[in-house]
Amino acid sequence: MRFEYWHEGLIFIGCFLVMVGFPCLMVGFLGPKLIDEIGTWPTKAAQAQMRVIVPLLLVEVVSFCMLAAFFQFFSD
């Protein structure tokens, strides 16, 4: 038996890697920034966390929308 759906499988894998990779990269960029700010000014930790929460929430919403679109596209 021969596998017939190579292109579809590679597109599926590529989409999944983008959906998983995007949030990981964004958190990887925002995390060291937060850790550096907390290490520099430990008394302003809450302020630094509040400054980073908006971009993190944006990343979370975008990744959720990508997952929902992925599910809608491949569920039919």
Number of C-alpha atoms within 10 A of each C-alpha: 3 4 6 8 8 9 9 10 12 11 11 13 12 12 15 14 11 13 18 14 13 15 19 13 11 14 16 11 11 15 14 11 14 18 15 12 16 17 12 11 12 13 10 12 16 10 13 18 14 11 12 14 13 11 14 16 11 12 17 15 13 15 18 14 13 18 16 11 12 15 11 10 9 8 7 5
